[in-house]
Amino acid sequence: MNNLPGQVKFYIFILSILAIAIISHSFNNIDLNATNLIAIVFFIFISVVSESLTIQLPKGARYSVTFAVDLACIILFGPDIAIWVALGGELFKKDNIKRQTPYYKIVFNSAQLILSVWLAGITYLYLGGTIDSQPISSIIPFIGAMLVYSFVNISTVTIVLALVQKISPWGIWLMNFRWVAPNFLTFAPLGLLMASMYKLTGMWGVSLFFIPLLLARYVFKSYMDVRQIYLDTLEALASTLDAKDKYTRGHSERVAKYAVQIARELKLPEDQVETIEHVALLHDIGKIGVSAELLNRKGQLSASEFDLIKLHPVIGANILKEIHDLGSATEYVRYHHEKYDGSGYPDGLKGDNIPLGARIITLADSFDAMTSDRSYRKKMNWEEALEEVKRSAGTHFDPQIVKAFLNRWENRTIPTQPVQPIENPLNLTQ
């Protein structure tokens, strides 16, 4: 836990205190008769199975189908028993039993689950839901519980991810909500039906009903796997491109890292930051249409040879326009060699007529070029490159983007060597 920022430690501490208070309060309200004990053990088992089926989401969060199980327990037993089922499902996960998960991850995941389930359960009761009647008769309280659970769960995870990654919580919240919300809406009715099945047929009915829950999870995971394949393909294309030019190994990755930091300093929405990152990885893909001999030529190029090099932004944009997910962001590739004063290529755009993403990638690309050896010159040191960036504000680069870059540099958030993608140090679960 020593590698976590102080704000993260404090946040986990506060959530833990709230969770302990909720557990203490609920323990005094539970009727631990034989029937309830058997039900608790049964649903903990179902919850453990569900927790083993998590799905990775963007920005480090995870999603599991336990949401439906938690909602079913709220309807059947109320919040006091439901939080113990949720806690048991978390504590008895395979990785936790094998002690493969650091304790602070277990503490956070347990605390945020307890808070989500308890507040959802309180909402259910407050809106008139009962645990004695048929679940379908409490549909309005159920919807309220679903919304509260979703909001608290996404928000608690979003805050800690924002603190760890030092980016806008609002951006992460929107991205995770975009991915999770449709699946909350899908799994929530399954929780309602699971509770109804338990009322009618007992444990055997719930066991059989777990099959469609797994099917829904499989569909969602397949969708996320396709997205990951798409991202892996972008990275593979970037690596292939860098391999063609021996002087630019790792160039695309570094440009993407610089561009992400600039975009975040400009407070851009996180989905736009992600798009800029993806396009930056492929900003030089048009060099596929340029011969390797020309790219690696030592010394000055002739005017006609340089004209061939200058075609690569147009070639790249034409290649990427077939990728539906990138949309108009392909313009970032076409215009990443434009200059703020209008002296760039291919179209001589000037100032704000150059798309913002292109202006960001222009600076990121230029800075990495300055600090890397090339066939025609030796690299600059960091100080020389930073001075060149400052001198070029208003001519080559957008002054606001220069300011954002320098702010990030001064805060030591600009990577000075190839780095791995941001990972989720808490292995969080939603």
Secondary structure in CASP SS format (residue, H / E / C, confidence):
PFRMAT SS
TARGET T0000
AUTHOR 0000-0000-0000
METHOD secondary structure of the structure
MODEL  1
M C 1.00
N C 1.00
N C 1.00
L C 1.00
P C 1.00
G H 1.00
Q H 1.00
V H 1.00
K H 1.00
F H 1.00
Y H 1.00
I H 1.00
F H 1.00
I H 1.00
L H 1.00
S H 1.00
I H 1.00
L H 1.00
A H 1.00
I H 1.00
A H 1.00
I H 1.00
I H 1.00
S H 1.00
H H 1.00
S H 1.00
F H 1.00
N C 1.00
N C 1.00
I C 1.00
D C 1.00
L C 1.00
N C 1.00
A H 1.00
T H 1.00
N H 1.00
L H 1.00
I H 1.00
A H 1.00
I H 1.00
V H 1.00
F H 1.00
F H 1.00
I H 1.00
F H 1.00
I H 1.00
S H 1.00
V H 1.00
V H 1.00
S H 1.00
E H 1.00
S C 1.00
L C 1.00
T C 1.00
I E 1.00
Q E 1.00
L C 1.00
P H 1.00
K H 1.00
G H 1.00
A C 1.00
R E 1.00
Y E 1.00
S C 1.00
V C 1.00
T H 1.00
F H 1.00
A H 1.00
V H 1.00
D H 1.00
L H 1.00
A H 1.00
C H 1.00
I H 1.00
I H 1.00
L H 1.00
F H 1.00
G C 1.00
P H 1.00
D H 1.00
I H 1.00
A H 1.00
I H 1.00
W H 1.00
V H 1.00
A H 1.00
L H 1.00
G H 1.00
G H 1.00
E H 1.00
L H 1.00
F C 1.00
K C 1.00
K H 1.00
D H 1.00
N H 1.00
I H 1.00
K C 1.00
R C 1.00
Q C 1.00
T C 1.00
P C 1.00
Y H 1.00
Y H 1.00
K H 1.00
I H 1.00
V H 1.00
F H 1.00
N H 1.00
S H 1.00
A H 1.00
Q H 1.00
L H 1.00
I H 1.00
L H 1.00
S H 1.00
V H 1.00
W H 1.00
L H 1.00
A H 1.00
G H 1.00
I H 1.00
T H 1.00
Y H 1.00
L H 1.00
Y H 1.00
L C 1.00
G C 1.00
G C 1.00
T C 1.00
I C 1.00
D C 1.00
S C 1.00
Q C 1.00
P H 1.00
I H 1.00
S H 1.00
S H 1.00
I H 1.00
I H 1.00
P H 1.00
F H 1.00
I H 1.00
G H 1.00
A H 1.00
M H 1.00
L H 1.00
V H 1.00
Y H 1.00
S H 1.00
F H 1.00
V H 1.00
N H 1.00
I H 1.00
S H 1.00
T H 1.00
V H 1.00
T H 1.00
I H 1.00
V H 1.00
L H 1.00
A H 1.00
L H 1.00
V H 1.00
Q H 1.00
K C 1.00
I C 1.00
S C 1.00
P H 1.00
W H 1.00
G H 1.00
I H 1.00
W H 1.00
L H 1.00
M H 1.00
N H 1.00
F H 1.00
R H 1.00
W H 1.00
V H 1.00
A H 1.00
P H 1.00
N H 1.00
F H 1.00
L H 1.00
T H 1.00
F H 1.00
A H 1.00
P H 1.00
L H 1.00
G H 1.00
L H 1.00
L H 1.00
M H 1.00
A H 1.00
S H 1.00
M H 1.00
Y H 1.00
K H 1.00
L H 1.00
T H 1.00
G C 1.00
M H 1.00
W H 1.00
G H 1.00
V H 1.00
S H 1.00
L H 1.00
F H 1.00
F H 1.00
I H 1.00
P H 1.00
L H 1.00
L H 1.00
L H 1.00
A H 1.00
R H 1.00
Y H 1.00
V H 1.00
F H 1.00
K H 1.00
S H 1.00
Y H 1.00
M H 1.00
D H 1.00
V H 1.00
R H 1.00
Q H 1.00
I H 1.00
Y H 1.00
L H 1.00
D H 1.00
T H 1.00
L H 1.00
E H 1.00
A H 1.00
L H 1.00
A H 1.00
S H 1.00
T H 1.00
L H 1.00
D H 1.00
A H 1.00
K H 1.00
D C 1.00
K H 1.00
Y H 1.00
T H 1.00
R C 1.00
G C 1.00
H H 1.00
S H 1.00
E H 1.00
R H 1.00
V H 1.00
A H 1.00
K H 1.00
Y H 1.00
A H 1.00
V H 1.00
Q H 1.00
I H 1.00
A H 1.00
R H 1.00
E H 1.00
L C 1.00
K C 1.00
L C 1.00
P C 1.00
E H 1.00
D H 1.00
Q H 1.00
V H 1.00
E H 1.00
T H 1.00
I H 1.00
E H 1.00
H H 1.00
V H 1.00
A H 1.00
L H 1.00
L C 1.00
H C 1.00
D C 1.00
I H 1.00
G H 1.00
K H 1.00
I H 1.00
G H 1.00
V C 1.00
S C 1.00
A H 1.00
E H 1.00
L H 1.00
L H 1.00
N C 1.00
R C 1.00
K C 1.00
G C 1.00
Q C 1.00
L C 1.00
S C 1.00
A H 1.00
S H 1.00
E H 1.00
F H 1.00
D H 1.00
L H 1.00
I H 1.00
K C 1.00
L C 1.00
H H 1.00
P H 1.00
V H 1.00
I H 1.00
G H 1.00
A H 1.00
N H 1.00
I H 1.00
L H 1.00
K C 1.00
E C 1.00
I C 1.00
H H 1.00
D H 1.00
L H 1.00
G H 1.00
S H 1.00
A H 1.00
T H 1.00
E H 1.00
Y H 1.00
V H 1.00
R H 1.00
Y C 1.00
H C 1.00
H C 1.00
E C 1.00
K C 1.00
Y C 1.00
D C 1.00
G C 1.00
S C 1.00
G C 1.00
Y C 1.00
P C 1.00
D C 1.00
G C 1.00
L C 1.00
K C 1.00
G H 1.00
D H 1.00
N H 1.00
I C 1.00
P C 1.00
L H 1.00
G H 1.00
A H 1.00
R H 1.00
I H 1.00
I H 1.00
T H 1.00
L H 1.00
A H 1.00
D H 1.00
S H 1.00
F H 1.00
D H 1.00
A H 1.00
M H 1.00
T C 1.00
S C 1.00
D C 1.00
R E 1.00
S C 1.00
Y C 1.00
R E 1.00
K C 1.00
K C 1.00
M C 1.00
N C 1.00
W H 1.00
E H 1.00
E H 1.00
A H 1.00
L H 1.00
E H 1.00
E H 1.00
V H 1.00
K H 1.00
R H 1.00
S C 1.00
A E 1.00
G C 1.00
T C 1.00
H C 1.00
F E 1.00
D C 1.00
P H 1.00
Q H 1.00
I H 1.00
V H 1.00
K H 1.00
A H 1.00
F H 1.00
L H 1.00
N H 1.00
R H 1.00
W H 1.00
E H 1.00
N C 1.00
R C 1.00
T C 1.00
I C 1.00
P C 1.00
T C 1.00
Q C 1.00
P C 1.00
V C 1.00
Q C 1.00
P C 1.00
I C 1.00
E C 1.00
N C 1.00
P C 1.00
L C 1.00
N C 1.00
L C 1.00
T C 1.00
Q C 1.00
END
